[in-house]
């Protein structure tokens, strides 16, 4: 679901503010680049009709922001914070002892480390989130292969919502800062935060499905960009974009390790993409996740000087948006949908990871997921 936009000192230090006007200009990933194929011709994305938000099944626990009653929402928020505080007090000594080899640990870094009980909560939420995403991906693939009707992102929203309800999970995007649907679906030039609607999807286009679920007090988050009509329907340019976007995320995962700077993630992603003629939008980044949908640390996907190290017990997302063209963007009147200014497509893959004592664990990895991507990514590593 929503990427965290670094736009104010309250989000992170001002030195980490990136924008399309201030970021270094990298080689274009268009026809002028010997690495990247030229952009295919796709119809511009226009907003369709957005249906009312879906109902939550009885018994499914909602996060505090989803409560319609302000008093109840405030009480639930306070209870969540108190539970977290009490848990940290009980496990503080053990947590500090486990981090003894990383001393000195800054107070801010310590706040990012989760106690074992919370880690297990995030793990369960991520497992369900990955399952729901796989259900959505399989639905798109099967629908395009067997139906003559036009697929819509409204269809994807329905499938995601029903899959979450079936597993007793709440779709985190729903009512988050008044977001009206249960999943973010971003097609072609839509960068992120696309609102599902009834607009028919064009065969040969691509759609990012960003699924987040809230289960037993914790959130999970992951995303994948899928072809509309199968990989064989995509142009060579779009197939390569998807392959490089997936590998860029995995490059970020591969450099994760306890004691390393958080900034090495952005460095690895930027180096990988630059060598292949692509860029990522600096304004949007990954984020910590747990009891809160979005929390610190924020993880930038380009070279940066953000302070902080990865320590065992940290959970955060890695989710670069990879652009075929420029990185300038506009926001639609709905105040959510972000689109590239030049109309060229983007792709995104996202995972939630856990830093362990010895390395990194991908919490949103699905055993059956992304098998059809392996052949595409073989030649871009």
Buried (B, 14 or more C-beta within 10 A) or exposed (E): BBBBBBEEEEBBEEEBBBEBEEBEEBBBBBEEBEBBBBBBEBEEBEBBEBBEBBEBEEEBBBBBBBBEEEEEBEEBBEEBEEEBEEBBEEBEEEBEEBBEEBEEBEEEBBEBBBBEEBBEBBBBBBBBBBBBBBBBBBBBBEBBEEEEEBBBBBBBBBBBBBBBBEBBBBBBBBBBEEBBBBBBBBBBBBBBBBBBBBBEBBBBBBBBBBBBBBBEBBBBBBBBBBBBBBBEBBBEBBBBBBBBBBBBBBBBBBBBBBEBBBBBBBBBBBBBBBEBBBBBBBBBBBBBBBBBBBBBBBBBBBBBEBBBBBBBBBBBBBBBBBBBBBBEBEEBEBEBBBBBEBBBBBBBBBBBBBBBEEBBBBBBBBEEBBEEBEEBBEEBE
